[in-house]
Amino acid sequence: MIDDSVPSRFLGVNRTIHVYLPPSYDKVPTRRYPVLYLHDGQNVFSSAGMNIAFGWGNWGLDKTVDQLSKDGKMQEIIMVAVDNSAARTNEYSGRVRRAPSVASTNTASTNTNTAFENYSAFLIEELKPKIDREYHTKTDAANTGVMGSSAGGICSLVLAWQHPEVFGKAASLSGWFAAEGTNFLNSVLRDYRGKPKPVRIYLDSGVTDFMGGDDGCALTGQVAAELRRIGWTNDVNHYVDASPLTPAELESSDLRRNKCAEAQKSQHNEFYWRQRSWRALVFLFPASDN
């Protein structure tokens, strides 16, 4: 794992990133790899440990990708995990103040962009060019994905919707489609009468969460239905994790024992995203695309 700090004129501060390179990276120097950008980067790799995220642990994506690629179920990929900040909710919200654009050259302290627009500009204009310069990447949209959970889920889908020329793959796990002010479902998808965009999309949810809700299940289903109405067919995958794990299943899992009772009541956490992430990975980066 390579840790780095990336300066940004859009964010006004440096942002920490963590880069995962596949096992074959140094063995075949001429080979180029697809790239997956990840939100909440401090939580997604096993190096973060199992005591983070209120005890739910990390996503273990490095181990999952290692095993899936070894088993021939997905391609080897590069992953770039971007840490969140105190402005996480606003940066991930998908809120735009005008027609989507990241062309501004103003600094974050003087422009009128929303926090989401600044975060989007950081990813597209600063981080992706740096990664493409420094690593053996496939730079086209068809080989560039973005993935996140909760607010990071809606962020990923909006990024790909607005910038399909950059992100040709997007995954939302337990997406927060009820995010105040976003209106992605009602004001964007339901009003859209154009053709499907060239984006491969994975959506999932559980059925219960810590707030007494359904982990976004109903809204995620509506998003999937609108995408299919627009014309997404084979390029959208919608999965519902229909029930929490049983007490016996939780006891035999890698979850901390003092979290097992809570895990029977909520699927909106890193533990369940750790269980479901393989579905997004094999859908977005199938081995057949090697």
FISE-110154 format. One record per residue (C-alpha): x, y, z; residue number from 0. Coordinates in Angstrom, 3 decimals, m for minus. Each point is the difference from the previous one (the first is absolute). Last residue first. Layout:
<recs>
+----------+----------+----------+-----+
|        u |        v |        w | seq |
+----------+----------+----------+-----+
|        X |        Y |        Z | NUM |
...
+----------+----------+----------+-----+
</recs>
This chain:
<recs>
+----------+----------+----------+-----+
|        u |        v |        w | seq |
+----------+----------+----------+-----+
|   m8.963 |   m8.701 |  m19.440 | 289 |
|   m3.696 |    0.829 |   m0.452 | 288 |
|   m1.090 |   m3.613 |    0.554 | 287 |
|    1.327 |    0.192 |    3.554 | 286 |
|   m2.832 |    2.324 |    0.896 | 285 |
|    0.875 |    3.474 |    1.335 | 284 |
|   m3.249 |    1.772 |    0.857 | 283 |
|   m2.058 |   m3.114 |    0.706 | 282 |
|    2.788 |   m1.935 |    1.748 | 281 |
|    0.792 |    2.997 |    2.207 | 280 |
|   m3.575 |    0.936 |    0.880 | 279 |
|   m0.848 |   m3.519 |    1.157 | 278 |
|    3.277 |   m0.288 |    1.904 | 277 |
|   m0.987 |    3.056 |    2.071 | 276 |
|   m2.886 |   m1.801 |    1.702 | 275 |
|    1.640 |   m1.472 |    3.115 | 274 |
|    2.271 |    2.990 |    0.660 | 273 |
|   m2.986 |    2.283 |   m0.538 | 272 |
|   m1.749 |   m2.005 |    2.699 | 271 |
|    2.817 |    0.567 |    2.491 | 270 |
|    0.539 |    3.599 |   m1.120 | 269 |
|   m3.452 |    1.062 |    1.112 | 268 |
|   m3.608 |    0.447 |   m1.040 | 267 |
|   m1.200 |   m3.579 |    0.482 | 266 |
|   m1.609 |    0.786 |    3.361 | 265 |
|   m2.043 |   m1.994 |    2.515 | 264 |
|    1.778 |   m3.363 |    0.114 | 263 |
|    3.318 |    1.828 |   m0.232 | 262 |
|   m0.798 |    1.767 |    3.284 | 261 |
|   m0.106 |   m3.339 |    1.834 | 260 |
|    3.281 |   m1.073 |   m1.589 | 259 |
|    1.967 |    3.166 |    0.799 | 258 |
|    1.429 |   m1.145 |    3.362 | 257 |
|    1.341 |   m3.132 |   m1.684 | 256 |
|    2.199 |    1.960 |   m2.389 | 255 |
|   m0.850 |   m1.046 |   m3.545 | 254 |
|    2.208 |   m2.535 |   m1.796 | 253 |
|   m2.909 |   m2.410 |   m0.413 | 252 |
|   m0.798 |   m3.228 |    1.882 | 251 |
|   m2.074 |    1.741 |    2.664 | 250 |
|   m1.732 |    2.050 |   m2.692 | 249 |
|   m1.143 |   m3.112 |   m1.843 | 248 |
|   m1.341 |   m1.524 |    3.226 | 247 |
|   m1.820 |    3.221 |    0.908 | 246 |
|   m1.566 |    0.063 |   m3.471 | 245 |
|    1.253 |    2.381 |   m2.663 | 244 |
|   m2.279 |    2.887 |   m0.873 | 243 |
|   m2.706 |   m0.635 |   m2.584 | 242 |
|   m0.794 |    0.708 |   m3.656 | 241 |
|    3.369 |    1.264 |   m1.192 | 240 |
|   m1.557 |    1.644 |   m3.060 | 239 |
|    2.026 |    0.069 |   m3.224 | 238 |
|   m0.436 |    2.266 |   m3.027 | 237 |
|    2.324 |   m0.455 |   m2.994 | 236 |
|   m0.127 |    2.494 |   m2.847 | 235 |
|    1.870 |   m0.347 |   m3.298 | 234 |
|   m2.022 |   m2.979 |   m1.245 | 233 |
|   m3.104 |    2.142 |   m0.223 | 232 |
|    0.382 |    3.779 |    0.225 | 231 |
|   m2.629 |    1.463 |   m2.301 | 230 |
|   m1.525 |    3.040 |    1.656 | 229 |
|   m2.646 |   m2.208 |    1.586 | 228 |
|    2.774 |   m2.263 |    1.313 | 227 |
|    1.706 |    2.970 |    1.648 | 226 |
|   m3.334 |    1.088 |    1.447 | 225 |
|   m0.590 |   m3.453 |    1.501 | 224 |
|    3.491 |   m0.087 |    1.539 | 223 |
|   m0.567 |    3.407 |    1.613 | 222 |
|   m3.367 |   m1.193 |    1.300 | 221 |
|    1.608 |   m3.103 |    1.505 | 220 |
|    2.620 |    2.180 |    1.668 | 219 |
|   m2.799 |    2.124 |    1.443 | 218 |
|   m1.763 |   m3.029 |    1.494 | 217 |
|    3.173 |   m1.619 |    1.371 | 216 |
|    1.550 |    3.124 |    1.517 | 215 |
|    1.235 |   m1.950 |    3.024 | 214 |
|   m3.654 |   m0.803 |    0.804 | 213 |
|   m0.525 |    2.421 |    2.888 | 212 |
|    0.169 |   m0.334 |    3.773 | 211 |
|    2.892 |    2.446 |    0.201 | 210 |
|    2.554 |   m2.810 |    0.490 | 209 |
|   m0.936 |   m1.613 |   m3.289 | 208 |
|   m2.191 |   m2.702 |   m1.525 | 207 |
|   m0.595 |   m1.480 |   m3.461 | 206 |
|    3.497 |   m0.186 |   m1.456 | 205 |
|    1.034 |    1.993 |   m3.013 | 204 |
|    1.525 |   m0.355 |   m3.439 | 203 |
|    0.744 |    1.803 |   m3.227 | 202 |
|    2.576 |   m0.778 |   m2.717 | 201 |
|    0.207 |    2.161 |   m3.117 | 200 |
|    1.855 |   m0.314 |   m3.324 | 199 |
|    0.114 |    3.428 |   m1.662 | 198 |
|   m0.293 |    0.928 |   m3.676 | 197 |
|   m3.044 |    2.239 |    0.594 | 196 |
|   m3.445 |   m1.346 |   m0.781 | 195 |
|   m1.878 |    2.094 |   m2.572 | 194 |
|   m1.901 |    3.151 |    0.804 | 193 |
|   m3.366 |    0.503 |    1.687 | 192 |
|    1.157 |    0.955 |    3.496 | 191 |
|   m2.644 |    1.541 |    2.253 | 190 |
|   m0.235 |   m3.023 |    2.291 | 189 |
|    3.795 |   m0.343 |    0.221 | 188 |
|    0.884 |    3.608 |    0.776 | 187 |
|   m2.623 |    1.744 |    2.144 | 186 |
|   m1.606 |   m2.908 |    1.832 | 185 |
|    2.859 |   m2.490 |    0.327 | 184 |
|    2.916 |    2.395 |    0.280 | 183 |
|   m1.860 |    2.343 |    2.329 | 182 |
|    3.312 |    1.004 |    1.615 | 181 |
|   m1.232 |    2.607 |    2.457 | 180 |
|   m0.363 |   m2.352 |    2.942 | 179 |
|    1.565 |   m3.401 |   m0.594 | 178 |
|   m2.825 |   m2.524 |   m0.366 | 177 |
|    2.043 |   m1.950 |   m2.539 | 176 |
|    2.501 |   m0.949 |    2.683 | 175 |
|    1.416 |   m2.988 |   m1.853 | 174 |
|    0.196 |   m3.281 |    1.912 | 173 |
|    2.877 |   m0.999 |   m2.302 | 172 |
|    0.262 |    2.171 |   m3.122 | 171 |
|    2.316 |   m1.130 |   m2.782 | 170 |
|    0.996 |    1.930 |   m3.126 | 169 |
|    1.735 |   m0.865 |   m3.271 | 168 |
|    0.728 |    2.139 |   m3.065 | 167 |
|    1.439 |    2.876 |    2.014 | 166 |
|    1.743 |    2.685 |   m2.057 | 165 |
|   m2.124 |    0.516 |   m3.142 | 164 |
|   m2.986 |   m1.088 |    2.083 | 163 |
|    0.436 |    3.234 |    1.973 | 162 |
|   m3.371 |    1.177 |    1.340 | 161 |
|   m1.529 |   m3.441 |    0.420 | 160 |
|    3.306 |   m1.543 |    1.096 | 159 |
|    0.507 |    2.627 |    2.710 | 158 |
|   m3.669 |   m0.214 |    1.005 | 157 |
|    0.265 |   m3.768 |    0.464 | 156 |
|    3.170 |    0.193 |    2.058 | 155 |
|   m1.274 |    2.804 |    2.249 | 154 |
|   m3.265 |   m1.878 |    0.608 | 153 |
|    2.070 |   m2.933 |    1.234 | 152 |
|    2.488 |    2.086 |    1.971 | 151 |
|   m2.970 |    1.351 |    1.953 | 150 |
|   m0.721 |   m3.637 |    1.010 | 149 |
|    2.787 |   m2.043 |   m1.556 | 148 |
|    2.566 |    0.699 |   m2.678 | 147 |
|    1.333 |   m0.912 |   m3.414 | 146 |
|    1.516 |    1.691 |   m3.040 | 145 |
|    1.166 |   m1.718 |   m3.170 | 144 |
|    2.441 |    0.584 |   m2.836 | 143 |
|    0.580 |   m2.590 |   m2.729 | 142 |
|   m2.873 |    0.978 |   m2.290 | 141 |
|    0.832 |    3.640 |    0.730 | 140 |
|    3.426 |   m0.219 |   m1.638 | 139 |
|    3.284 |    0.264 |    1.923 | 138 |
|    1.145 |   m3.588 |    0.196 | 137 |
|    2.561 |    0.441 |    2.724 | 136 |
|    3.676 |   m0.783 |    0.483 | 135 |
|    0.652 |    2.437 |    2.844 | 134 |
|    1.514 |    3.472 |    0.480 | 133 |
|   m1.517 |    2.030 |   m2.799 | 132 |
|   m3.445 |   m1.639 |    0.066 | 131 |
|   m0.145 |    0.349 |    3.787 | 130 |
|    0.896 |    3.696 |   m0.183 | 129 |
|   m2.513 |    0.621 |   m2.809 | 128 |
|   m2.701 |   m1.765 |    2.098 | 127 |
|    0.744 |    2.034 |    3.135 | 126 |
|    0.045 |    3.546 |   m1.364 | 125 |
|   m2.607 |    0.705 |   m2.659 | 124 |
|   m2.472 |   m2.838 |    0.510 | 123 |
|    0.219 |   m0.798 |    3.708 | 122 |
|    0.652 |    3.559 |    1.159 | 121 |
|   m2.688 |    1.359 |   m2.320 | 120 |
|   m2.547 |   m2.425 |    1.458 | 119 |
|    0.986 |    1.048 |    3.522 | 118 |
|   m0.406 |    3.651 |   m0.978 | 117 |
|   m3.360 |   m0.683 |   m1.628 | 116 |
|   m1.147 |   m1.924 |    3.075 | 115 |
|    1.020 |    2.861 |    2.303 | 114 |
|   m2.093 |    2.349 |   m2.135 | 113 |
|    1.837 |    2.266 |   m2.405 | 112 |
|   m0.028 |    3.755 |    0.473 | 111 |
|    3.746 |    0.509 |   m0.326 | 110 |
|    2.278 |    1.993 |    2.285 | 109 |
|    1.192 |   m2.336 |    2.743 | 108 |
|   m0.199 |   m3.121 |   m2.206 | 107 |
|    2.478 |    1.568 |   m2.388 | 106 |
|   m1.235 |    1.139 |   m3.389 | 105 |
|    0.936 |   m1.966 |   m3.118 | 104 |
|   m3.604 |   m0.937 |   m0.746 | 103 |
|   m0.512 |   m2.733 |   m2.587 | 102 |
|   m1.693 |   m2.406 |    2.375 | 101 |
|   m3.455 |    0.400 |   m1.472 | 100 |
|   m3.480 |   m1.191 |    0.853 |  99 |
|   m2.669 |    2.555 |   m1.010 |  98 |
|   m0.601 |    2.090 |    3.111 |  97 |
|    0.092 |   m0.250 |    3.797 |  96 |
|    0.787 |   m3.697 |    0.182 |  95 |
|   m0.700 |   m2.299 |    2.926 |  94 |
|    1.270 |   m3.565 |   m0.362 |  93 |
|    0.116 |   m0.381 |    3.791 |  92 |
|    3.502 |   m1.489 |    0.276 |  91 |
|    1.894 |    3.241 |    0.652 |  90 |
|   m2.828 |    1.351 |    2.170 |  89 |
|   m0.193 |   m3.063 |    2.236 |  88 |
|    3.777 |   m0.448 |    0.128 |  87 |
|    0.900 |    3.593 |    0.982 |  86 |
|    1.955 |   m1.197 |    3.055 |  85 |
|    2.084 |   m1.979 |   m2.485 |  84 |
|   m0.056 |   m3.313 |   m1.860 |  83 |
|    3.083 |   m1.963 |   m0.962 |  82 |
|    0.395 |   m0.892 |   m3.681 |  81 |
|    0.640 |   m3.639 |   m0.876 |  80 |
|    1.674 |   m0.654 |   m3.347 |  79 |
|   m0.306 |   m3.594 |   m1.196 |  78 |
|    2.011 |   m1.522 |   m2.859 |  77 |
|   m1.626 |   m3.001 |   m1.614 |  76 |
|    0.530 |   m3.694 |   m0.667 |  75 |
|   m2.980 |   m1.254 |   m1.900 |  74 |
|   m2.839 |   m1.951 |    1.591 |  73 |
|   m1.114 |   m3.570 |    0.732 |  72 |
|    3.270 |   m1.693 |   m0.980 |  71 |
|    0.542 |   m1.472 |    3.464 |  70 |
|    3.160 |    2.103 |    0.491 |  69 |
|   m1.955 |    3.075 |   m1.106 |  68 |
|   m2.726 |   m0.685 |    2.556 |  67 |
|    2.513 |   m0.764 |    2.761 |  66 |
|    2.151 |    3.100 |   m0.451 |  65 |
|   m3.088 |    2.160 |   m0.490 |  64 |
|   m1.483 |   m1.193 |    3.297 |  63 |
|    3.282 |    0.403 |    1.879 |  62 |
|    0.470 |    3.571 |   m1.239 |  61 |
|   m3.662 |    0.783 |    0.573 |  60 |
|    0.146 |   m0.849 |    3.701 |  59 |
|   m3.008 |    2.236 |    0.653 |  58 |
|    1.326 |    1.161 |    3.372 |  57 |
|   m1.352 |   m0.691 |    3.474 |  56 |
|   m3.488 |    0.357 |    1.450 |  55 |
|    1.412 |    1.235 |    3.305 |  54 |
|   m1.240 |    3.572 |   m0.264 |  53 |
|    1.557 |    0.307 |   m3.460 |  52 |
|    3.456 |   m1.199 |    1.119 |  51 |
|    0.931 |   m2.874 |    2.305 |  50 |
|    0.631 |   m2.564 |   m2.726 |  49 |
|    3.214 |    1.375 |   m1.454 |  48 |
|    0.597 |    2.756 |   m2.570 |  47 |
|    2.555 |   m2.197 |   m1.797 |  46 |
|   m2.932 |   m2.147 |   m1.130 |  45 |
|   m1.021 |    2.626 |   m2.550 |  44 |
|   m3.303 |    1.910 |   m0.299 |  43 |
|   m0.363 |    2.152 |    3.105 |  42 |
|    2.429 |    2.917 |   m0.463 |  41 |
|   m1.153 |    0.292 |   m3.598 |  40 |
|   m3.462 |    1.256 |    0.835 |  39 |
|   m0.484 |    0.243 |   m3.784 |  38 |
|    1.569 |   m2.435 |   m2.452 |  37 |
|    1.453 |    0.436 |   m3.492 |  36 |
|    0.286 |   m3.212 |   m2.036 |  35 |
|    2.642 |   m0.140 |   m2.726 |  34 |
|    0.384 |   m2.361 |   m2.963 |  33 |
|    3.526 |   m1.322 |   m0.546 |  32 |
|    2.876 |    0.338 |   m2.447 |  31 |
|    2.638 |   m2.638 |   m0.720 |  30 |
|    3.429 |    1.029 |   m1.246 |  29 |
|    1.671 |   m0.402 |    3.397 |  28 |
|   m1.083 |   m3.637 |    0.386 |  27 |
|    1.439 |   m1.241 |    3.310 |  26 |
|   m0.287 |    3.276 |    1.896 |  25 |
|   m3.804 |    0.177 |   m0.363 |  24 |
|   m0.721 |   m3.736 |    0.107 |  23 |
|   m1.229 |    0.020 |    3.601 |  22 |
|   m2.383 |    2.947 |   m0.574 |  21 |
|    0.818 |    3.516 |    1.277 |  20 |
|   m2.017 |    1.626 |    2.771 |  19 |
|    0.321 |    3.771 |    0.420 |  18 |
|   m0.987 |    1.869 |    3.168 |  17 |
|   m0.928 |    3.683 |   m0.163 |  16 |
|    0.279 |    2.919 |    2.415 |  15 |
|   m1.390 |    3.360 |   m1.106 |  14 |
|    2.036 |    3.218 |    0.165 |  13 |
|   m1.903 |    3.213 |    0.613 |  12 |
|   m1.847 |    2.689 |   m1.975 |  11 |
|   m2.466 |   m2.544 |   m1.339 |  10 |
|    0.104 |    1.370 |   m3.545 |   9 |
|    3.683 |    1.007 |    0.030 |   8 |
|    0.847 |   m3.518 |    1.099 |   7 |
|    3.171 |   m1.488 |    1.449 |   6 |
|    0.191 |   m3.815 |    0.044 |   5 |
|    1.364 |   m1.859 |    3.015 |   4 |
|    1.168 |   m3.548 |   m0.651 |   3 |
|   m0.229 |   m3.480 |    1.456 |   2 |
|    1.136 |   m2.972 |   m2.090 |   1 |
|   m1.304 |   m3.440 |    0.952 |   0 |
+----------+----------+----------+-----+
</recs>
